[in-house]
Amino acid sequence: MKYIFAPAKSTARRWAWIALLPALAVCSGATTTEIVGDPGTVSDLSVSATSTASATLAFTQVDDGTGQPARYDVRYAVAPIQWGSASTSVTGTCATPVTGTAIGVSFSCTILGLAPSTSYNFQVVAFRGTLNVDAAFGNASNIAAASTAALPPPTPVVTTVTVLPSPASVVAGATVALTATVRDQQGNVMTGQTVTWSTNNTAAATVGSSGVVSGVAAGSATITATSSGKSGTSNVTVTASPPPPPVVTTVTVAPTSASIVAGGTVSLTATVRDQQGNAMTGQPVTWSTNNSAAATVNSAGVVTGVAAGSATITATSSGKTGTSDITVTSPQPPPGGTLLFQENFEDANLASRGWYDNTSTLLSTAEHITGSNSSAQYRYLVGAQQPTTGGSQRHKFTPTSSLYVSYYVKYSANWVGSNQTYHPHEFYAMSNLDGDYDGPANAYMTVYLEQNYQNGGKPALYIQDNKSINTASGSLPNNLVGTTENRSTSGCNGISETVPWSVVSCYNAPPWYNAKGMIGPVTFQPNPGTGYKNNWNFVEAYYQLNTIANGVGQPDGVLQYWFNGTLVIDRHDVVYRTSTHPTLMFSQFLIAPYIGDGSPVDQSMFIDNLRAATARIP
């Protein structure tokens, strides 16, 4: 508040003088004599920011002794500062003279042209009038100190490449490994640099991409390592080799490629040959896979399919390798499952067919599949979170450990969904441990079947088990996999699956919520053609709960999604439940379209021929 009152005090002093000298205040000529004082003194000068060549000053403005904002002479020097010898700021917004704007108001300006990594002192003096003409000065401010930032170190560039050993020698038919050391302009070793190798005489020696030189025949060769245009060399002498004893030279794996279904097996064989091409018996062979999420291999070369994908199986003997390319396909769920219920939306009497909670429906006779008379229309008005038909429509069914859902769906031509990377929710299935009217967002198990539209619709399948979250074993998120089965299978208590999920979450709303889910590629297309959102498209999804073995939930559950008959999402490693809830099964289906942020436009979703079964059906 002192800055607010400072001008008032100056004014008060002037009126006091006028009161004491009324003849000066009121006279026949109406002439008023102005009482002036010294310009104020800045007492809170500080440095608010620095760079390698600048400093930003801040202070509270003072008056110039006449009740007007002062002007300022800004100076700086390498610490310590002496006002008389200090440099006057001539560049930047602090260039002297600096004109004030309002008394008692904070002011900021910047001095340019400073040296990096230097400690400076700064001062300002308030004045009125014109410098070097009629200026009247106040007292020098407090001294503000700050150091400019250091210049960044120069960007490392490749300067030298050294090859060792140099020289080197190798017997024809043998190898020698060379190494290349790349250094920058400071002599520091640079890691991760791309190095290319070459030889000037392939008749004598060749060199591989890792610098391994192979002797071909007696002679000499210069081996060159090059990185970013810089190179180093090693002179290699190749001597003739005596007849060598048999050594492993090649490993061949048969078959060179194979296709198996997940859970199936194929036996591979490795043939080891010497430098003469003769088969060598009794050689130890080790087997490995480059993608254990797709296929594993045991010590005998038996490959087991894990999940859809591909893997390269490698057989190694005495440093030599051979490979076989394995393709793993997904087994289809068994056809001919038991139909749990079917809804064709031929009339509005949903309650008569087992639906409850909300039996309102809006039938469209204009939109339906061939052979049908109507479909269910779920229309969102602008800004609405739910369609005009209201909230959750529920249907119970016989508890089952596997659930197949199929339906035909069509979206209005202007469909944009939520315009967010989440929502709308569309279909759900809940467990037999959850109540008939429990909310799907907080349950022992809820699976979501929907699509998220971002200039094209991507299938989105999520799994939640929020009521199973263990909050007693430590702050969340807390990975309890392998520690206890009293836990959720989603983000808050850890993920058992080795194949990554598209989405993993854990957050406190409250209470605690968690989820995991797969987002597929764009299937519902934004423009007319195959898969166009405004066409009738056929969607299928299959969920199979994981097994419980030795008191532990196994990663063998299934999650699949088909779009117009094409398998889009395919997982066989899902953990839906732990041994804490071994009897958990699917038992409730919901249609509950929902856009949390409100619908951006007036848009509709049409559903026809909805079916739920225990397995895939025609």
Phi and psi in degrees as a GROMACS rama.xvg file:
@    title "Ramachandran Plot"
@    xaxis  label "Phi"
@    yaxis  label "Psi"
@TYPE xy
-63.4147  -27.4698  LYS-2
-76.0953  -25.997  TYR-3
-72.7829  -39.1878  ILE-4
-82.4568  -19.0453  PHE-5
-56.2741  -50.3896  ALA-6
-62.8282  -35.433  PRO-7
-63.3197  -38.0402  ALA-8
-65.4456  -41.3091  LYS-9
-61.0028  -42.8254  SER-10
-63.645  -40.7167  THR-11
-61.6188  -41.5617  ALA-12
-62.4802  -40.5101  ARG-13
-65.4996  -41.3495  ARG-14
-67.125  -28.8632  TRP-15
-66.3268  -42.4907  ALA-16
-63.8704  -40.3446  TRP-17
-62.8468  -38.7549  ILE-18
-66.2445  -37.4439  ALA-19
-74.7072  -29.0885  LEU-20
-121.686  68.4174  LEU-21
-60.0099  -29.062  PRO-22
-63.5299  -25.7674  ALA-23
-80.1691  -29.1377  LEU-24
-80.1365  -38.2157  ALA-25
-131.113  118.561  VAL-26
-144.529  168.952  CYS-27
-59.8454  -29.6034  SER-28
-88.7379  4.95463  GLY-29
54.714  32.7554  ALA-30
-95.7117  132.013  THR-31
-112.597  130.177  THR-32
-94.1053  121.145  THR-33
-82.116  131.363  GLU-34
-91.8358  122.926  ILE-35
-119.175  159.52  VAL-36
-133.911  -169.583  GLY-37
-75.8217  146.336  ASP-38
-56.8771  152.288  PRO-39
-68.6099  173.128  GLY-40
-115.809  125.549  THR-41
-74.57  125.837  VAL-42
-118.768  -0.823467  SER-43
-126.236  34.4115  ASP-44
-62.8826  131.946  LEU-45
-143.979  161.647  SER-46
-103.766  116.117  VAL-47
-91.9929  -19.0249  SER-48
-165.076  151.063  ALA-49
-137.671  158.623  THR-50
-132.053  -165.376  SER-51
-69.4085  -21.6054  THR-52
-137.014  13.5493  ALA-53
-148.495  161.022  SER-54
-141.399  136.026  ALA-55
-103.898  122.529  THR-56
-99.4604  153.316  LEU-57
-141.339  139.015  ALA-58
-160.475  165.702  PHE-59
-91.8518  128.177  THR-60
-69.0047  146.69  GLN-61
-119.067  173.638  VAL-62
-90.002  168.271  ASP-63
-95.9117  13.1092  ASP-64
95.4597  -8.49443  GLY-65
-118.688  10.0382  THR-66
87.5033  6.75985  GLY-67
-108.179  158.515  GLN-68
-60.9108  135.453  PRO-69
-75.695  165.568  ALA-70
-103.445  165.769  ARG-71
-137.376  139.453  TYR-72
-100.218  116.866  ASP-73
-106.187  126.902  VAL-74
-132.204  159.029  ARG-75
-149.597  159.656  TYR-76
-161.067  155.473  ALA-77
-63.3358  128.894  VAL-78
-55.7979  137.46  ALA-79
-88.4189  155.483  PRO-80
-89.6535  140.76  ILE-81
-122.372  119.284  GLN-82
-53.7504  -44.1753  TRP-83
-65.0117  -31.7077  GLY-84
-103.12  -0.801733  SER-85
-71.0023  155.188  ALA-86
-80.6573  136.528  SER-87
-83.3802  134.287  THR-88
-66.0416  124.122  SER-89
-119.729  -6.6189  VAL-90
-130.202  161.616  THR-91
83.2051  -176.666  GLY-92
-76.7761  -9.0362  THR-93
-92.2501  8.28716  CYS-94
-59.0477  125.841  ALA-95
-72.0256  136.629  THR-96
-86.8563  142.708  PRO-97
-97.3503  125.91  VAL-98
-93.6136  124.566  THR-99
-70.9181  165.038  GLY-100
-116.139  -40.2945  THR-101
-159.967  132.504  ALA-102
-65.8209  135.922  ILE-103
80.8747  2.80902  GLY-104
-103.801  140.301  VAL-105
-63.8189  141.262  SER-106
-129.978  143.016  PHE-107
-136.247  137.769  SER-108
-151.08  166.388  CYS-109
-124.596  133.12  THR-110
-95.8759  131.414  ILE-111
-108.505  171.049  LEU-112
81.8886  19.7247  GLY-113
-83.9468  162.256  LEU-114
-90.6439  145.027  ALA-115
-70.4425  157.654  PRO-116
53.2775  42.4513  SER-117
-129.311  137.848  THR-118
-87.8419  122.587  SER-119
-117.764  153.564  TYR-120
-112.363  148.57  ASN-121
-132.531  143.287  PHE-122
-144.347  154.307  GLN-123
-131.987  150.652  VAL-124
-127.389  130.03  VAL-125
-80.4614  143.872  ALA-126
-151.208  166.894  PHE-127
-125.33  163.944  ARG-128
87.424  -155.92  GLY-129
-117.402  129.352  THR-130
-56.2281  141.792  LEU-131
62.9075  12.6715  ASN-132
-127.16  -72.6904  VAL-133
-138.053  29.4194  ASP-134
-68.6021  139.24  ALA-135
-115.353  125.067  ALA-136
-105.262  149.383  PHE-137
-92.7576  -166.122  GLY-138
-81.6563  155.055  ASN-139
-65.9549  145.716  ALA-140
-73.7609  177.209  SER-141
-62.5321  159.586  ASN-142
-90.8501  126.159  ILE-143
-103.421  137.416  ALA-144
-122.037  144.094  ALA-145
-165.561  159.124  ALA-146
-115.039  139.121  SER-147
-75.1498  157.285  THR-148
-73.7698  156.045  ALA-149
-80.6759  151.77  ALA-150
-68.7246  142.091  LEU-151
-66.2009  150.633  PRO-152
-64.9755  153.533  PRO-153
-64.3006  148.236  PRO-154
-66.2728  127.088  THR-155
-62.4236  135.334  PRO-156
-130.121  147.632  VAL-157
-64.2522  126.97  VAL-158
-120.082  -40.2834  THR-159
-135.93  150.859  THR-160
-129.543  123.051  VAL-161
-114.873  131.456  THR-162
-110.187  129.678  VAL-163
-130.224  149.12  LEU-164
-74.8281  155.301  PRO-165
-147.987  116.892  SER-166
-76.2028  176.583  PRO-167
-140.871  160.157  ALA-168
-136.488  151.486  SER-169
-152.526  148.499  VAL-170
-85.2213  141.723  VAL-171
-54.5205  130.319  ALA-172
93.4643  -10.723  GLY-173
-108.335  179.048  ALA-174
-131.206  157.719  THR-175
-139.449  137.06  VAL-176
-94.9853  125.651  ALA-177
-102.791  150.776  LEU-178
-122.96  144.705  THR-179
-114.96  126.891  ALA-180
-107.216  121.589  THR-181
-102.466  128.49  VAL-182
-125.145  152.519  ARG-183
-90.4545  -172.245  ASP-184
-67.0452  -15.44  GLN-185
-95.1026  0.511001  GLN-186
85.0144  8.13273  GLY-187
-83.2958  141.901  ASN-188
-68.9836  132.289  VAL-189
-106.628  120.823  MET-190
-94.5862  160.423  THR-191
75.3278  9.54212  GLY-192
-81.3179  142.295  GLN-193
-75.3504  126.494  THR-194
-121.165  128.707  VAL-195
-108.999  142.993  THR-196
-114.602  144.62  TRP-197
-148.337  159.469  SER-198
-125.639  147.011  THR-199
-94.2054  1.79139  ASN-200
-153.488  86.8169  ASN-201
-69.0908  -16.8981  THR-202
-70.3089  -24.3908  ALA-203
-99.8296  -44.3744  ALA-204
-154.317  143.093  ALA-205
-113.362  164.92  THR-206
-139.045  137.764  VAL-207
-88.6233  176.319  GLY-208
-67.1517  -16.5809  SER-209
-100.435  4.6524  SER-210
92.1703  8.83174  GLY-211
-83.0122  120.48  VAL-212
-95.9377  131.922  VAL-213
-110.661  124.163  SER-214
-72.5026  130.814  GLY-215
-103.404  -54.5886  VAL-216
-154.157  161.29  ALA-217
-54.8905  134.873  ALA-218
155.134  -161.22  GLY-219
-139.366  155.542  SER-220
-149.909  147.559  ALA-221
-99.8609  119.545  THR-222
-97.6957  128.533  ILE-223
-117.979  131.967  THR-224
-108.711  129.677  ALA-225
-126.135  134.716  THR-226
-142.62  122.16  SER-227
51.2177  41.3991  SER-228
84.3176  -7.52936  GLY-229
-101.599  148.732  LYS-230
-141.99  157.137  SER-231
-137.243  158.867  GLY-232
-133.934  161.277  THR-233
-139.339  129.964  SER-234
-87.0814  119.712  ASN-235
-110.013  128.771  VAL-236
-104.069  128.621  THR-237
-108.381  125.22  VAL-238
-106.81  152.212  THR-239
-66.1081  142.924  ALA-240
-98.6014  146.768  SER-241
-72.8235  164.147  PRO-242
-52.8801  119.142  PRO-243
-84.1562  156.894  PRO-244
-73.2487  162.667  PRO-245
-58.2188  130.21  PRO-246
-131.378  150.175  VAL-247
-62.8664  124.951  VAL-248
-118.995  -38.4537  THR-249
-137.204  150.318  THR-250
-128.039  125.222  VAL-251
-117.416  130.481  THR-252
-106.746  132.97  VAL-253
-126.222  141.028  ALA-254
-69.4221  157.273  PRO-255
-74.1676  -17.7793  THR-256
-153.497  152.64  SER-257
-157.486  156.631  ALA-258
-125.056  130.012  SER-259
-136.322  161.118  ILE-260
-89.4335  157.817  VAL-261
-58.0546  128.967  ALA-262
94.647  -15.3879  GLY-263
-88.2904  171.345  GLY-264
-133.44  159.631  THR-265
-146.868  139.338  VAL-266
-96.3254  128.818  SER-267
-106.298  150.993  LEU-268
-123.916  145.865  THR-269
-117.006  128.094  ALA-270
-107.861  123.45  THR-271
-103.147  130.346  VAL-272
-127.155  152.085  ARG-273
-90.4211  -172.086  ASP-274
-67.0245  -16.2611  GLN-275
-92.9016  -0.201484  GLN-276
85.3327  9.08718  GLY-277
-84.4719  138.909  ASN-278
-67.0786  135.45  ALA-279
-110.88  126.379  MET-280
-98.3288  158.217  THR-281
76.6835  8.05614  GLY-282
-80.8123  133.005  GLN-283
-68.015  136.897  PRO-284
-126.96  130.445  VAL-285
-109.176  145.22  THR-286
-115.642  144.135  TRP-287
-149.331  160.286  SER-288
-123.796  147.576  THR-289
-94.3436  0.265095  ASN-290
-154.08  84.5062  ASN-291
-69.7037  -14.8234  SER-292
-71.0657  -23.4617  ALA-293
-99.4476  -44.4955  ALA-294
-153.362  143.659  ALA-295
-113.608  164.877  THR-296
-142.394  140.018  VAL-297
-98.263  -178.331  ASN-298
-66.5894  -15.635  SER-299
-96.1524  2.01831  ALA-300
86.0103  15.4126  GLY-301
-87.6355  119.768  VAL-302
-96.5842  134.878  VAL-303
-117.998  126.813  THR-304
-72.9258  134.174  GLY-305
-105.049  -54.8905  VAL-306
-153.233  162.961  ALA-307
-54.554  134.035  ALA-308
154.756  -162.854  GLY-309
-137.001  154.863  SER-310
-149.088  148.161  ALA-311
-104.1  120.431  THR-312
-96.8204  128.829  ILE-313
-117.869  132.384  THR-314
-107.123  129.987  ALA-315
-124.565  133.555  THR-316
-142.898  120.895  SER-317
51.4787  40.2676  SER-318
83.9829  -7.47777  GLY-319
-98.6242  148.04  LYS-320
-133.499  156.419  THR-321
-139.801  156.831  GLY-322
-134.237  162.32  THR-323
-140.031  133.297  SER-324
-91.5204  121.976  ASP-325
-111.979  130.302  ILE-326
-109.832  127.292  THR-327
-110.128  126.173  VAL-328
-109.939  160.664  THR-329
-89.47  135.511  SER-330
-69.4299  139.536  PRO-331
-77.3355  146.065  GLN-332
-59.9001  146.576  PRO-333
-58.9936  133.836  PRO-334
-73.4764  168.403  PRO-335
76.9787  32.319  GLY-336
-66.9049  166.958  GLY-337
-79.7756  126.509  THR-338
-71.5621  124.775  LEU-339
-87.6611  -45.5477  LEU-340
-164.934  161.954  PHE-341
-139.932  138.217  GLN-342
-130.959  116.111  GLU-343
-101.377  -5.12253  ASN-344
55.6485  42.2185  PHE-345
-83.196  -18.5394  GLU-346
-148.531  171.452  ASP-347
-90.4567  3.99973  ALA-348
-85.8732  67.863  ASN-349
-64.5347  -36.2904  LEU-350
-60.225  -33.1405  ALA-351
-68.536  -15.2665  SER-352
-111.742  21.9692  ARG-353
96.4043  1.51491  GLY-354
-80.8971  146.889  TRP-355
-148.614  -178.267  TYR-356
76.849  -59.998  ASP-357
-140.528  113.325  ASN-358
-108.528  14.5108  THR-359
-70.8404  144.013  SER-360
-148.862  149.776  THR-361
-117.267  108.561  LEU-362
-90.4253  140.023  LEU-363
-114.275  117.932  SER-364
-88.2671  -8.85927  THR-365
-85.2593  -27.3854  ALA-366
-117.174  118.547  GLU-367
-169.252  161.968  HIS-368
-79.3094  167.239  ILE-369
-60.9482  132.144  THR-370
90.5307  -6.54798  GLY-371
-106.978  159.567  SER-372
-104.074  -20.3469  ASN-373
-162.074  166.837  SER-374
-135.12  167.439  SER-375
-87.2079  128.667  ALA-376
-106.064  126.948  GLN-377
-113.17  101.066  TYR-378
-103.441  125.419  ARG-379
-96.7533  124.62  TYR-380
-80.9061  161.122  LEU-381
-58.4448  126.99  VAL-382
86.0642  -6.37505  GLY-383
-80.8206  141.607  ALA-384
-84.4405  -32.4147  GLN-385
-119.291  157.709  GLN-386
-69.3235  171.271  PRO-387
-63.3155  -20.5449  THR-388
-80.8353  -6.92095  THR-389
98.3288  -153.529  GLY-390
-87.1043  -150.125  GLY-391
-60.9901  129.619  SER-392
-104.15  119.757  GLN-393
-116.158  150.605  ARG-394
-144.426  119.411  HIS-395
-81.9354  156.404  LYS-396
-151.04  169.041  PHE-397
-59.6463  127.078  THR-398
-52.7855  137.437  PRO-399
-147.301  147.74  THR-400
-86.1942  -5.52681  SER-401
-135.333  143.982  SER-402
-140.853  126.09  LEU-403
-112.595  131.065  TYR-404
-127.253  133.728  VAL-405
-139.745  151.426  SER-406
-165.531  158.246  TYR-407
-97.9925  138.149  TYR-408
-137.876  143.416  VAL-409
-139.924  137.247  LYS-410
-112.051  148.282  TYR-411
-60.1343  154.851  SER-412
-61.4194  -24.8975  ALA-413
-95.3977  15.8413  ASN-414
-62.7728  127.343  TRP-415
-126.76  1.30262  VAL-416
65.0568  -133.397  GLY-417
-91.5427  -12.7227  SER-418
64.3327  15.9158  ASN-419
-123.279  170.973  GLN-420
-82.6419  10.8778  THR-421
-140.61  158.268  TYR-422
66.5645  166.234  HIS-423
-75.7032  146.956  PRO-424
-72.7392  147.915  HIS-425
-129.602  -67.1342  GLU-426
-122.364  151.687  PHE-427
-141.522  156.157  TYR-428
-132.762  138.075  ALA-429
-122.165  170.831  MET-430
-97.2634  169.32  SER-431
-72.8063  -11.7062  ASN-432
-83.8948  -10.3417  LEU-433
-98.7745  149.321  ASP-434
-71.1168  164.052  GLY-435
-63.6451  -24.663  ASP-436
-121.445  13.926  TYR-437
-64.9192  145.488  ASP-438
-69.5787  139.067  GLY-439
-68.709  -20.1701  PRO-440
-73.8884  -19.7841  ALA-441
-136.501  92.8239  ASN-442
-145.828  172.699  ALA-443
-72.4433  -32.6554  TYR-444
-159.943  126.879  MET-445
-133.229  130.177  THR-446
-111.063  140.159  VAL-447
-109.215  135.002  TYR-448
-125.702  109.666  LEU-449
-159.001  -176.022  GLU-450
-139.318  142.333  GLN-451
-108.074  126.351  ASN-452
-100.385  117.92  TYR-453
-134.91  79.0113  GLN-454
54.2108  47.0251  ASN-455
135.228  137.52  GLY-456
-93.1355  128.926  GLY-457
-108.05  129.459  LYS-458
-62.0228  139.74  PRO-459
-133.048  117.494  ALA-460
-121.061  116.652  LEU-461
-117.407  156.556  TYR-462
-130.59  129.518  ILE-463
-126.1  143.99  GLN-464
-143.261  57.461  ASP-465
-62.7207  -33.1981  ASN-466
-72.753  -6.25936  LYS-467
-99.5414  0.852631  SER-468
-64.6859  128.47  ILE-469
-88.272  108.049  ASN-470
-100.337  -1.13545  THR-471
-95.2261  -9.00822  ALA-472
-103.777  14.7291  SER-473
138.046  163.177  GLY-474
-65.2839  148.189  SER-475
-95.5905  152.193  LEU-476
-70.3104  144.968  PRO-477
-140.548  109.628  ASN-478
-74.8669  109.558  ASN-479
-108.715  12.236  LEU-480
-62.7474  128.582  VAL-481
84.4014  -7.13593  GLY-482
-101.592  -46.2197  THR-483
-153.866  149.341  THR-484
-86.2496  -7.28898  GLU-485
-82.9771  75.2646  ASN-486
-161.159  166.256  ARG-487
-81.2668  165.285  SER-488
-102.755  6.26453  THR-489
-111.567  -155.006  SER-490
-60.9185  -35.6952  GLY-491
-69.2833  -29.9951  CYS-492
-119.386  16.8304  ASN-493
101.389  153.542  GLY-494
-111.053  126.051  ILE-495
-81.31  -29.3806  SER-496
-67.4721  141.227  GLU-497
-86.9486  -26.4992  THR-498
-78.749  130.37  VAL-499
-63.7844  149.766  PRO-500
-95.0139  153.948  TRP-501
-68.1376  -36.1005  SER-502
-135.37  130.873  VAL-503
-134.688  127.35  VAL-504
-137.598  156.075  SER-505
-155.54  117.569  CYS-506
-151.658  158.241  TYR-507
-107.734  111.188  ASN-508
-81.0412  -29.8122  ALA-509
-79.9666  173.121  PRO-510
-74.2762  -163.52  PRO-511
-75.5646  136.691  TRP-512
-124.2  147.45  TYR-513
-149.547  161.583  ASN-514
-161.238  163.113  ALA-515
-144.179  151.278  LYS-516
-167.462  163.877  GLY-517
-113.963  131.697  MET-518
-109.943  121.315  ILE-519
-87.5921  -178.669  GLY-520
-74.276  171.203  PRO-521
-62.2608  124.176  VAL-522
-115.17  -47.664  THR-523
-78.0642  111.206  PHE-524
-84.0201  147.849  GLN-525
-79.2894  -16.01  PRO-526
-122.523  156.004  ASN-527
-55.5168  144.19  PRO-528
139.75  -167.618  GLY-529
-60.3396  129.096  THR-530
79.3684  9.67986  GLY-531
-59.0825  137.663  TYR-532
-60.373  -29.0854  LYS-533
-90.1968  10.6986  ASN-534
-97.7909  165.372  ASN-535
-79.4357  120.022  TRP-536
-118.797  146.925  ASN-537
-103.01  122.232  PHE-538
-114.748  136.303  VAL-539
-132.583  143.854  GLU-540
-140.819  145.776  ALA-541
-135.056  130.602  TYR-542
-124.696  127.003  TYR-543
-128.03  120.419  GLN-544
-65.2803  150  LEU-545
-74.0558  159.769  ASN-546
-85.35  165.387  THR-547
-116.043  123.927  ILE-548
-135.107  132.446  ALA-549
53.236  36.8817  ASN-550
75.8105  16.4208  GLY-551
-133.453  134.307  VAL-552
-67.4783  125.852  GLY-553
-92.5151  146.28  GLN-554
-81.3041  67.7512  PRO-555
-134.972  16.7177  ASP-556
-73.9079  159.656  GLY-557
-115.481  140.012  VAL-558
-138.914  114.126  LEU-559
-135.425  153.871  GLN-560
-146.931  128.998  TYR-561
-115.825  142.831  TRP-562
-124.3  114.087  PHE-563
51.2338  41.5065  ASN-564
88.0618  -7.27641  GLY-565
-97.9435  127.589  THR-566
-71.399  120.03  LEU-567
-108.16  -42.9713  VAL-568
-118.993  133.173  ILE-569
-149.547  101.239  ASP-570
-126.793  140.434  ARG-571
-128.858  23.9418  HIS-572
-127.453  24.4516  ASP-573
-84.0777  136.829  VAL-574
-105.449  107.755  VAL-575
-90.446  -31.0464  TYR-576
-145.498  158.1  ARG-577
-108.103  178.182  THR-578
-70.1292  -9.90788  SER-579
-64.607  -29.8437  THR-580
-127.006  65.5149  HIS-581
-68.1869  -19.9138  PRO-582
-96.049  5.23143  THR-583
-63.061  129.991  LEU-584
-144.438  168.483  MET-585
-76.977  139.305  PHE-586
-152.069  -0.546168  SER-587
-146.29  133.074  GLN-588
-117.08  141.401  PHE-589
-129.94  137.964  LEU-590
-107.139  111.813  ILE-591
-146.272  69.1497  ALA-592
-58.5005  137.902  PRO-593
-155.888  130.693  TYR-594
-121.902  107.341  ILE-595
-61.1688  -35.4285  GLY-596
-91.3343  2.56926  ASP-597
88.922  144.412  GLY-598
-68.8743  131.843  SER-599
-70.254  -26.9297  PRO-600
-141.345  171.45  VAL-601
-80.7223  106.87  ASP-602
-142.376  159.793  GLN-603
-136.315  150.554  SER-604
-120.254  134.194  MET-605
-115.075  133  PHE-606
-122.726  137.89  ILE-607
-143.115  150.179  ASP-608
51.5693  60.6685  ASN-609
-83.3096  131.547  LEU-610
-134.812  145.905  ARG-611
-128.995  134.037  ALA-612
-147.361  174.036  ALA-613
-84.4811  -14.3664  THR-614
-156.958  173.323  ALA-615
-65.328  132.893  ARG-616
-125.311  157.928  ILE-617
